[in-house]
Amino acid sequence: MSEHSTCVVVGGGPAGMVAGLLLARAGVEVTVLEKHADFLRDFRGDTVHPSTLQLLDELGLADEFSKLPYSKLEQVVFPVGGDRNVTVADFRRLRVRYPYIAMVPQWDLLNLLAEAGREEASFTLRMQTEVTDLIREGDHVRGVRYRTEDGGTGEIRAELTIACDGRWSIARRLAGLRPKEFPVPIDVWWFRLPRTPDDRPTSLTPRAAKGRFALVIPRDTFLQLAYVGRKGADPEIRARGIERFRQDVAELMPDLRDRIDALATMDDVKHLDVRVNRLDHWHVDGLLCIGDAAHAMSPVGGVGINLAVQDAVAAATLLAAPLRRGAVRPEELAAVRRRRILPTVLVQALQRVMHRGLVAPIVEGRRMGPPGPVLALLRRLPQVSIVPAFLIGVGLRPEHAPPFARRPSMRVENGDPGR
């Protein structure tokens, strides 16, 4: 069975859903393909940054977003001994409408975007539909072939295919695009622990000791923890077993010792093989990669989702008119990369510096925390905490909704969307 859509978006994550919604609001016939039956999966990067909150406001979705369960992250605070803390990033200092990161279940955000998309006549979301191949005519990609959950197959011919299917992108691989990999010294192990009323609700708190590093992220009903260790250590950590892992966590975070038994087995600990990579070219004729499909980011700084969403906004802004006329030239696809490459390169460079200068020395046992001069500067000039807050929360080239996608938004005057 052969179908047609002006644009096919592969992957229903944040980048794919934002790209699909914006293009549909431009009047482009767009079909988003998501291989899962729903969005109820264990995402770890459930962050909505100030620039993305601003985008939702511009799209007229702030009021609906305010109804979702979320917690606010206003600061990144590093313990430096005893009861002393140093604020590394203070989002409250940002002169933006939403001076915080919203920690919201990603499935709720994706459902919100899906509902907004369904209000547009030219938007189609197909769940349980996995891309298996690209349709080619010579060097030009003309759409995709797919398989559904029940074993059915078909194809959708399209003027443009946008690959938003993550750092292991099938569409990217089928197009013959290979990212350049950068060395990464760390991996991350994610797990959850119960939250109590005494837990600080508005701060992300890194914990460091010799050879150990972790981040405690407050969520609405639980604590999400990222345990950072050396690259390739997953087999060793799993071989040591859950008892030893609990002991390591309790020694690093004694205040969480009373709830560490919530980790029943190592199956409760999810390994992330951290990658930092980037495509030299984000497109071939008829196909464009954005988000993690174009550039995998380290979880350091938590900026991957924010960058992916901004890629999607840039792509929709630049490509809506060519898609409406029914022909997208390769140079128009290349314009998306030109617009987004500088923030991508700079953020990845900053992440690699943080790997070498902050995280790796801790997990290798060479240092117990951030470099002394950095801590001294932040203690002496706390206003400097606005710099990492801006880089994390806003970014080096924030994108705004194009005029064709904007809708009126209900919001309160203090910048907090109804909460």
C-alpha positions in Angstrom: 0.0 0.0 0.0 1.4 3.4 -1.1 0.4 6.6 0.6 1.5 10.2 0.3 2.4 13.0 2.7 4.3 16.2 2.0 6.5 15.6 5.0 7.2 12.4 7.0 8.7 12.8 10.4 10.4 9.6 11.8 10.1 9.5 15.6 7.6 10.9 18.0 10.0 12.4 20.6 10.2 16.1 21.5 11.9 17.1 18.2 9.6 15.1 16.0 6.4 16.3 17.7 7.5 19.9 17.7 8.5 19.7 14.0 5.2 18.0 13.1 3.1 20.5 15.0 4.8 23.6 13.6 4.7 22.4 10.0 1.0 21.4 10.3 0.3 24.9 11.6 2.0 26.2 8.5 -0.5 24.2 6.4 2.0 21.5 5.4 0.6 17.9 5.2 2.8 16.1 7.8 2.8 12.5 9.1 4.6 11.6 12.3 5.5 7.9 12.6 6.2 6.5 16.2 7.1 2.9 16.6 5.7 2.5 20.1 2.0 2.2 21.0 2.1 5.1 23.4 4.6 7.5 25.1 4.6 5.7 28.5 8.3 4.9 28.6 11.0 5.4 31.2 12.5 8.7 29.9 15.3 10.2 32.0 15.7 13.6 30.3 12.4 14.9 31.4 13.5 18.5 31.4 11.6 21.5 29.9 14.0 24.4 29.9 13.1 28.2 30.1 13.5 28.6 26.3 11.2 25.6 25.7 8.7 26.9 28.2 8.8 30.2 26.3 8.2 28.3 23.0 5.1 26.5 24.5 3.8 29.9 25.6 4.2 31.3 22.0 2.4 28.2 20.7 -0.5 28.9 23.0 0.1 25.8 25.1 1.3 27.4 28.4 -2.1 27.0 30.1 -2.4 23.3 29.1 1.2 22.7 30.2 0.4 24.2 33.6 -2.0 21.4 34.3 0.7 18.7 34.0 2.4 17.3 37.1 5.8 18.9 37.3 8.4 20.2 39.7 10.5 23.3 39.4 14.3 23.2 39.3 15.6 26.7 40.2 19.2 26.1 41.1 22.1 23.7 40.8 23.8 23.6 44.2 27.1 21.8 45.0 27.8 20.8 48.6 31.3 21.8 49.6 31.6 20.4 53.2 29.5 20.5 56.3 26.3 22.4 55.7 27.9 24.7 53.2 26.8 24.9 49.5 27.8 26.8 46.5 25.2 27.7 43.9 26.7 26.8 40.5 23.7 27.8 38.3 20.8 30.0 39.5 18.0 30.1 37.0 16.1 32.7 39.1 18.7 35.3 37.9 17.6 34.9 34.3 15.5 37.7 32.9 13.1 35.4 31.2 9.4 34.7 31.7 10.0 31.2 33.1 13.2 31.3 35.3 13.3 27.6 36.1 13.5 24.2 34.5 10.3 22.2 34.6 10.8 18.5 35.5 7.8 17.0 33.8 7.1 13.4 32.7 8.1 13.4 29.0 5.1 11.3 28.1 2.8 14.1 29.4 4.7 16.6 27.3 4.4 14.4 24.2 0.7 13.8 24.7 0.2 17.6 25.0 2.0 18.2 21.7 0.1 15.3 20.1 -3.2 16.8 21.2 -2.2 20.2 19.8 -1.2 18.5 16.6 -4.5 16.7 16.2 -6.3 20.1 16.2 -4.6 20.8 12.8 -6.2 19.3 9.7 -2.9 18.5 8.0 -1.4 16.7 11.0 -1.4 12.9 11.3 0.3 10.8 14.1 0.7 7.1 13.4 1.6 5.0 16.5 3.0 1.4 16.3 4.5 2.3 13.0 8.2 1.5 12.6 10.3 2.8 9.6 12.1 -0.1 8.0 13.6 1.4 4.8 13.8 4.6 2.7 12.2 5.0 -0.7 14.9 6.1 -3.1 14.8 7.4 -6.7 18.5 7.7 -7.6 20.1 9.8 -4.9 16.8 11.3 -3.8 14.9 10.1 -0.7 11.2 10.0 -1.6 9.7 8.7 1.6 9.8 5.7 3.9 8.6 2.1 4.1 7.1 0.9 7.4 5.9 -2.0 9.4 3.0 -1.9 11.9 2.7 -3.7 15.2 0.3 -6.3 13.6 2.8 -7.1 10.8 1.3 -5.0 8.1 3.6 -3.1 5.8 3.3 -0.1 3.5 5.1 3.0 2.3 4.6 6.7 2.5 6.0 8.8 -0.3 7.0 12.3 0.7 8.8 15.4 -0.5 10.8 15.5 2.7 11.7 12.9 5.4 12.8 14.4 8.8 14.8 11.9 10.9 14.0 12.5 14.6 14.6 9.0 15.8 17.4 9.5 18.2 21.1 8.8 18.5 20.7 5.3 17.1 18.6 6.7 14.2 17.5 4.1 11.6 16.7 6.7 9.0 20.2 8.2 9.4 21.8 4.8 9.0 19.7 4.0 5.9 20.7 7.3 4.4 24.3 6.4 4.7 25.1 9.2 7.1 27.8 8.4 9.8 28.4 10.7 12.8 31.9 11.6 14.0 32.4 10.2 17.5 34.2 12.2 20.2 36.0 10.5 23.1 33.9 10.3 26.3 35.4 9.2 29.6 32.1 8.5 31.5 28.9 6.5 31.5 25.8 7.1 33.6 23.5 4.7 35.6 20.0 6.0 36.2 17.7 4.9 39.1 14.9 6.2 41.3 14.5 6.5 45.1 11.5 7.6 47.1 11.1 11.3 47.9 10.4 12.6 51.4 9.1 16.0 52.6 12.6 16.9 53.8 14.1 16.6 50.3 15.0 20.0 48.7 12.4 20.4 46.0 13.8 23.1 43.8 17.6 22.3 43.6 19.6 19.8 41.6 22.3 18.6 44.0 25.5 17.0 42.7 27.3 14.7 45.2 31.0 13.9 44.9 33.5 11.8 46.7 36.7 10.1 45.7 36.0 8.0 42.7 32.2 8.6 42.9 29.9 11.3 41.5 26.1 11.5 41.3 23.3 14.0 40.6 20.1 14.0 42.7 17.2 15.4 40.6 14.0 16.2 42.5 10.9 15.0 40.7 7.2 15.5 41.6 6.9 12.2 43.5 10.4 10.7 43.6 14.1 11.4 43.4 15.8 10.6 40.1 19.5 9.9 40.4 22.3 9.8 37.9 25.3 7.8 39.1 28.4 8.7 37.0 31.3 6.3 36.5 34.1 5.6 34.1 33.3 4.5 30.5 32.8 0.8 30.0 32.3 -0.1 33.7 28.8 -1.5 33.4 29.8 -5.2 33.3 31.9 -4.7 36.4 29.2 -2.8 38.3 26.6 -5.5 37.5 29.0 -8.3 38.4 29.5 -6.8 41.8 25.7 -6.9 42.4 23.0 -4.8 44.0 24.3 -5.0 47.5 27.6 -3.4 46.6 25.9 -0.8 44.4 23.6 0.1 47.3 26.7 0.4 49.5 28.5 2.7 47.0 25.4 5.0 46.8 24.9 5.1 50.6 28.6 6.0 51.1 28.3 8.8 48.6 24.9 10.0 49.8 24.4 9.1 53.5 21.2 11.1 53.8 19.6 8.6 51.3 20.7 5.5 53.2 17.2 5.0 54.8 15.6 4.4 51.4 18.4 2.6 49.4 16.6 -0.7 49.8 14.1 0.6 47.2 16.7 -0.7 44.7 15.7 -4.4 44.6 17.9 -5.7 41.8 20.3 -4.3 39.3 17.4 -4.3 36.8 16.3 -1.1 38.7 19.5 0.5 37.5 19.6 1.6 33.8 22.9 2.0 32.0 23.4 4.9 29.6 26.3 4.5 27.2 27.2 8.2 27.0 28.0 9.4 23.5 29.0 12.7 22.0 28.9 12.8 18.2 27.9 14.9 15.3 27.2 14.6 11.6 29.3 16.7 9.2 26.2 16.9 6.9 22.7 16.7 8.4 21.0 15.9 5.1 20.9 14.0 1.9 18.6 15.0 -0.9 15.1 14.5 0.5 16.1 13.7 4.1 17.1 15.9 7.1 18.4 14.7 10.5 17.8 16.9 13.6 18.2 16.4 17.3 20.0 13.4 18.5 19.9 11.9 15.0 22.2 14.8 14.0 24.2 15.3 17.2 24.2 13.1 20.3 24.8 15.1 23.5 26.2 14.1 26.8 23.7 14.3 29.7 26.1 16.8 31.4 24.1 20.0 31.6 20.9 18.3 30.5 20.6 20.3 27.3 19.9 17.5 24.8 16.1 18.0 24.7 16.4 21.7 24.5 18.8 21.6 21.5 16.6 19.0 19.8 13.5 21.2 20.2 15.3 24.2 18.9 16.5 22.2 15.9 12.9 21.4 15.2 11.8 25.0 15.4 14.5 26.1 13.0 13.7 23.3 10.6 10.0 24.2 10.5 10.7 27.9 10.2 13.1 27.5 7.3 11.3 24.7 5.4 7.6 25.5 5.8 7.5 27.7 2.7 9.5 25.3 0.4 7.2 22.4 1.6 4.1 24.4 0.8 5.3 25.0 -2.7 6.1 21.2 -2.9 9.8 21.2 -3.5 12.7 21.4 -1.0 16.1 22.0 -2.5 19.3 20.5 -0.9 20.6 24.0 -0.2 17.4 24.7 1.9 18.1 21.6 3.9 21.7 22.7 4.4 20.4 26.0 5.8 19.0 24.2 8.8 22.5 22.9 9.8 24.0 26.3 9.1 21.6 27.9 11.5 22.0 25.3 14.3 25.7 24.2 13.9 27.2 27.0 16.1 25.2 26.3 19.2 25.6 22.6 18.7 29.4 22.8 18.3 29.8 25.2 21.3 27.6 23.1 23.6 29.4 19.9 22.7 32.8 21.6 23.3 31.6 22.8 26.7 30.4 19.3 27.6 33.8 17.9 26.6 35.6 20.5 28.8 33.3 19.6 31.7 34.1 15.9 31.1 37.8 16.5 31.3 37.9 19.3 33.9 35.0 18.3 36.3 33.5 14.8 36.0 36.5 12.6 34.9 38.8 13.8 37.7 36.2 12.9 40.3 35.3 9.5 38.9 39.1 8.7 38.5 39.7 9.7 42.2 41.9 12.7 41.4 39.7 15.3 42.9 36.6 15.5 45.2 34.6 18.2 43.5 34.8 21.2 41.1 38.1 22.9 40.7 39.0 25.1 43.7 39.3 28.4 41.7 35.8 27.8 40.2 34.3 27.3 43.7 36.1 30.4 45.0 34.8 32.5 42.2 31.2 31.4 42.7 31.5 32.0 46.5 33.0 35.5 46.0 30.7 36.5 43.0 27.5 34.5 43.3 26.0 36.5 40.4 28.4 34.5 38.1 25.9 31.7 38.5 23.8 33.3 35.8 26.3 32.2 33.2 25.8 28.4 33.5 22.1 29.1 34.1 21.9 30.9 30.8 23.9 28.3 28.9 21.8 25.4 30.3 18.4 27.1 30.4 18.3 29.3 27.4 21.1 28.3 25.1 23.4 30.1 22.7 20.8 30.6 19.9 17.3 30.2 21.3 14.6 29.7 18.7 11.2 31.3 18.8 7.9 30.1 17.2 7.5 31.5 13.7 4.5 33.8 13.2 2.5 31.1 11.4 2.7 28.8 14.4 1.8 31.3 17.2 -1.4 31.2 19.1 -2.8 33.3 22.0 -1.7 31.9 25.4 -3.4 32.2 28.8 -0.9 33.0 31.4 -0.5 34.8 34.7 1.5 38.0 34.8 4.3 36.7 37.1 5.5 34.3 34.4 4.3 31.1 36.1 1.8 29.4 33.8 -1.1 28.9 36.2 0.9 27.3 39.0 
